[in-house]
Amino acid sequence: MSHSRPEIFISATSADLKTCRALIKEALLTLGCVPVEETNFPPSASSVRDMLRQKISACHAVIHVAGEVYGAEPRERDDGEPRMSYTQMEVEIARELGKPVY
């Protein structure tokens, strides 16, 4: 019987937590997990949200590391939509999908 390796999405800003994110990635690899992280984003908020939803829905859980820096956010957003960084968006989507967030 084949067992798939758990996929874990890593959510953290790059500016202040790049090293921490790399350590988490190495730890997950050591544990036999598949780390998933998104470092390049398409330009529009709607395509980013769809892409993140697809990536996070395929994962077993999300590790969210919060720091002191407000991360990058989409330049474009729908009318009435609040400002939200990519990292905030990742956690919101994970919770909407019922994924464990650590």
C-alpha positions in Angstrom: 0.0 0.0 0.0 1.4 3.4 -1.0 1.3 6.2 1.5 1.5 9.8 0.3 3.7 12.2 2.1 1.7 15.0 3.9 1.8 18.4 2.1 2.2 21.3 4.5 1.8 24.9 3.3 4.2 27.4 4.9 2.8 30.9 5.3 5.2 33.7 6.3 6.4 37.0 5.1 9.8 37.0 3.3 11.2 40.3 4.5 11.6 39.3 8.1 11.0 35.5 8.2 12.9 34.1 5.2 15.3 32.3 7.5 12.6 30.9 9.7 10.6 29.7 6.7 13.7 27.9 5.4 14.2 26.2 8.8 10.6 25.1 8.8 11.0 23.8 5.2 14.1 21.7 6.2 12.3 20.4 9.3 9.3 19.3 7.3 11.6 17.6 4.7 13.3 15.8 7.6 9.9 14.6 8.9 9.1 13.2 5.4 6.5 16.0 4.6 6.3 18.0 1.4 6.7 21.7 2.1 4.6 24.0 -0.1 5.3 27.7 -0.2 4.4 30.4 -2.6 7.0 33.1 -3.2 5.9 34.5 -6.6 2.5 35.8 -7.1 0.5 36.8 -10.3 -0.5 40.5 -10.5 -4.2 40.4 -9.7 -5.8 39.7 -6.4 -8.5 37.4 -7.8 -6.0 35.1 -9.6 -3.8 35.1 -6.5 -6.8 34.1 -4.3 -7.7 31.3 -6.8 -4.1 30.1 -7.0 -3.7 30.0 -3.2 -7.1 28.3 -2.7 -5.9 25.6 -5.2 -2.5 25.1 -3.5 -3.8 25.2 0.1 -6.8 22.9 -0.7 -4.3 20.2 -1.8 -2.4 20.5 1.5 -3.0 18.7 4.8 -2.3 21.8 7.0 -0.8 25.3 7.1 2.1 26.5 9.3 1.6 30.3 9.7 4.5 32.3 11.1 3.6 35.8 12.1 6.3 38.5 12.5 6.6 42.2 12.7 6.5 43.1 9.0 3.3 43.6 7.1 3.8 41.6 3.9 3.3 42.4 0.3 -0.3 42.7 -0.9 -2.0 42.7 -4.3 -2.0 46.1 -5.9 -5.5 45.5 -7.3 -8.5 44.5 -5.3 -12.3 44.5 -5.9 -14.3 47.5 -4.7 -15.1 47.3 -1.0 -12.5 44.5 -0.4 -10.3 45.3 2.5 -6.5 45.5 2.3 -4.9 42.1 3.0 -1.4 40.8 2.6 -0.7 37.6 0.8 0.2 36.0 4.1 -3.1 37.1 5.7 -4.9 35.8 2.6 -3.2 32.4 3.0 -4.4 32.0 6.6 -8.0 33.2 5.7 -8.2 30.7 2.9 -6.9 27.9 5.1 -9.5 28.6 7.7 -12.3 28.8 5.0 -11.2 25.4 3.8 -11.1 24.0 7.3 -7.4 23.2 7.2 -5.5 23.0 10.5 -3.5 26.2 11.0 -0.5 25.9 13.2 
